[in-house]
Amino acid sequence: MSILGYRFEPKIWAIILMVVFVLIFSSLGRWQLNRAEEKTTKYEQIQLYTKQSPINLPTVLVKLKDFEYREVEIRGEFANDKTILLDNKTYQRRAGYHVITPIKISNSTLYVPINRGWIELGKDRLTLPKIQPIEGEVTLIGMVISPEIRALTLAEEFVRGIVWDKFDLQRYQDETGLNMQPILVLQKNDINDGLLRDWDKPDSGASKNIGYAIQWFSLAIATLIIFIVLNVKRSYTKSEIKSS
């Protein structure tokens, strides 16, 4: 094919290669856009839940998907002797722990793992901070999240006494012998235990996926442009060939 003194005659293998890469990059771009839409939907749902009043957590076993990101109210008593500390948690650049204590739901045999808040590390790791026990029945308000927490693992064994590098609900149940709801609750209300509960505000994170999508679509366009540039050749006339 010749247009305005230039000919476009790509090889079959080059066309196939170009089409494959454009399709791959475009598919990845669309996938990132879908992820951004999912995150935006989830974020909007979280924002809606924050405007609603807390709901009472049932005394029977629940499903995480039915309560995730909702604010719940729990009445019960803490099992203070089952407290563990999640390591590698920082607050305003200070090292510390998250304090996890299960609470027994009133009129139920089920427990709920509660992330009660942050406490500072102290002078060194050999001396653990003193956690104030909470006695008697209390009423907690908090947000339900997935109980699977990923944290930096410093060694193969992530359990060192009551200090854990990451939270594993199944292992926690096995260690404590307690039957627990399949959720984790970030405590919000203050019960005078000296712990900090300045939880990070949730963000949709959709902008990051949109940025990735733009990169993938840009690669698809760049692939097409490179393909055209490399396969466009100038058509020489007979007089130009003779003069050369």
N, C-alpha and C positions, 0 to 999 in steps of 0.2 A: 504494500500500500504506500503510495507516494502523495504527499501533500505539501504544496509551496516549496518544492525543491528538497524536501526531506522524505525519507522512506522509513516505514515502521515495519520491521520484519523480525519479530521475536521468534526464538526457537520454541518448539512445543514444550520441551522440558522446563524452559524458563517461565512459560505461561502457567504450567501446572504448579511449579514451585511458588510463584507469586500468589496464585489463587489460594493455595494451602495456607501460606503465612497470613494473608489478609483475613481468611476465615478464622484462623486460630486467634489472631489479635482482636478481631471484632467480637468473637465469642467471649473472650476473657473480659473485654470491656463491658459487654452486656451483663455478664455474671457479676461484675463489680457494681453495676447500677442496680441490679436486683438485690444485692447485699445491702446497698445504701437504702433502698426502699424498705427492706425488712427492718433495719435498724431504726429508721425514722418512725415506722409504725410502732415498734416496741417503745421508743422514747415517748411518743405521744400517749401511749397507754400508761406508761409510768407517770407522766405528768397528770393524767386524768385521775389515777389512783391517789396521788398526793393531795388532791382536792377533796377526796372523799373521807368520811369518818372511818376510824379503824373498825374492823369487823372482828367478832369473837372467833378465836381459833377453836374448831370443833374438838370434842374429846375423843373422837374416833380418828382412825388413820386417814390422812388426806393425800392428795396428789400435788406434787410441786407445781405443775402447770396451772392448777386452779388457784394458786395463792401467790405465785412468784411476783414480786415487786408490790404486793399489796401491804398495806399497814394493818397489823393485827393486834388484838388485845389478848393477853394471856394472864390468867390468874393461877397462881400455884406457889410452890416452895422450891427454892434452889437446893440442888444436891451439891453442896459446897465441896465435899470431899472428892468429887469427880472433876474438879476444875483442871483445865490444861492451859498452857500458854503457847500461842502461835508466835514463833520467832521471826526476826527480820521485818518488823513493822516499824515504820518511822513516822514521826509527827513533828513537823517544822524542823526537819533535819536532825532530830534527836532519835536515837535508837530505842526500841522498846518492844513490847509484846501486845498482842491482842488476847484478852482474857475470855476463854470459852467455859461456860458453866451450864449444865443442863438444868432445866426447871421441870418439875413434875406438875402436869396439868391437874388442877383441882377436879375431883370426881372422875379421874381417869388413871389408867395404868401407864399411859404414854408420857414420854419426856420430850422436851424440845431443846436442842442445843442453842444457847444464846451467846452471841458475841456481845459481851457486856461493854467493851470499850478498850481503850489503850492505856497502858501504864509504862512508865519510863524504865529503862534497863537498870539503871543504878551504876555503881562504881565499876563493877566487873560482872562477868557472866557466871562466876562461881557463887555469887550471892543472889538468890532470886528475890524479886520484890514481894512484899507482903500484901496479899490480897485480902481485903476486908470481907469476911463472910456476911451474908445476908440471911438472917434468921426469920422464920415465920412466913406467913402468906403475903405475897406481894402481887401487885398488878403491873404488868409490863406492857409497853407499847413499842412496836418496832416494825421494821420492814422485812419481809420474807425474801430471801435470795437462795440461790442454789447452794447446797452444802459442800460442793466440791470447790475448794479454794486452792489455787496453785500459787506456790511461793518458791523462793530460791532454796534449793536443796544443797546443804553444805556437806553432806556425807550420805553414804548409802543407807544408813539407818536414820530415818527422819524422826524417830522418837527417842528422846533422851530424858527419861523420867517423865515429868509433867510438861517438858518443853518439846513441842512438835514443830518441825519445819513446814509442814503443810497439814491441812485438815482432811481426814478421810473418814467419812461418816460410818462406813461399815466397820472399819477398824476401831473407831471410837465406841461403837456399840459392843464390839467384841471385848474391848478392854474394860468397859464399865459394866457390862452385863445388863444394860438398860435397853428397853424397847423404845425407839425414838421415832418421831415424825420425820419424814424424808425432806426436811427443810432446815435452813439456818436463819435465825432472826437477828438482825442488827438492832440492838436496843437503842431507843431514842429518848425515853423519859429518864429523868434523874432520880436515883434512889439513895443518894448520899453515900456512895461507895468509893468516891475519890477517883473514879475512872473518867477518862475523856472520851466523848462520843461525837467528835467532829467529823462525821462521815463525809467522804467525797461526794459531791453532787453528781448524779448520773448525767452522762452525755451520750448523745446518739452515736457519735463517731462516724456518721454518714459522710461527712466532708472528706475523710480519709479515703473512703471507697470511691467517692466521686473523683478524687484526684488520681487514684489508680486507674479508673475507667478512662479518664482523659489521656493518660499515658499510653494505655493499650490502643485506643483509637488513633492516637498520634503515630504509633508504630505502624498501624495498618495503612494510614495515609502515606507515611514515609516510604513504606515498602512499595506502594503503588507508584509513587513519584520516581523512586530509584529504578524501578522496572522500566518505566517509560523512558527515562533519560538514557539508560544503558542500551536501549534497543532502538533509539532514534538515530539514524545515520543520514548524512547529507547526500543527496543525489547529484552526482556530477554530470554535466552535459558533455557531449562528444568533444566540443571545442576546448573545454577545460581539461579534458583528459589528454588531448593532443599537445596543448600548451605546456602541460606538466611533463 
